[in-house]
Amino acid sequence: MQITLDLPPETFSILRLAPHEFSQALCLAAALHWYSKGLISQEKAASLAGLDRTDFILALAREQMDSFLVDWEDLQQEIDRG
């Protein structure tokens, strides 16, 4: 699927990215954001970013983001059950 965005021409010069590089960066940024919010799985995020899971985890590390999300309430419930 293709999506068209209207962006000011200076967008690419400000970021120093060619249009295709901007597109890749935008997909990675969306994947990182949605993964960090717990909206998509790591596997889906990696796919959205056009990466394998290892490279997606490395991208998370570069951005100093958590590689694995923990729902502390769910963890506490598991501990209480155990």
N, C-alpha and C positions, 0 to 999 in steps of 0.2 A: 504494500500500500504506500502511496505517496501523499505527503502533506505539503502544501505550499504555505510558506510564511512570508509576510511582507516585513522586511527589515531595512532599516536605513543603511545606505551604502557604507557608511563609516564603521558599521559593526565589524566588518572583516578586518579593516585596517587597525581598529582599536585593539582587537584581540590578536592581530597578526596571524590570522588563519585564512587559508583559502576556503572557498565555500564548502568543498567536500570535507575538509578538516573540521570546519565549524559544525557540519551535520553530525560527524562522528562524536565530537565533543558534547554536542547537545544531547545525543542519545545516551552517552555515558553519564552526563550530569543528571538526566532524568532517572536513569537506572539507579544511580547512587542515592538520589533523593527518595525515590519510592521504596527502595530496599530499606533505607535507614528508618523510614516511617512504618515499616512492617507491612506495606501494602502489597508487595510482591516478594516471591522467594528469591533466594540467591541464584538459583538456576535460571529463573525467568529474567532476573536483572542482568545476568551475564549475557543471556541471549539477546535481550534488548540492546545492550551495549555492543553487541557483535564480538563478544569475547568468550573464551572458555572460562570455567569457574576459577581456575588458578589465576588467570590474568585479571579476573574481576576482583578476587581477593587481594591481589597486589595493588589494584587501583584503589580499593578501600584503604589499604595501608598507606599509600601515597597521600591520600586525603585525610589521613589520621582519623578514620572512621572505624567503628567496631565491625569486625568481620562476622561475628556471630551475635545475633540478637537474642536476648534473654528476657522473657516475660517473668518478672520477679514474683508476681502473684501465682502464676502457674507453677513455678519452681517450688514455692513454699507449699502449695497444695500437694505436690508430688512428695515432698519431704515429710509432710504431715501424714500422708498415707502409708509411707514406708516404714 
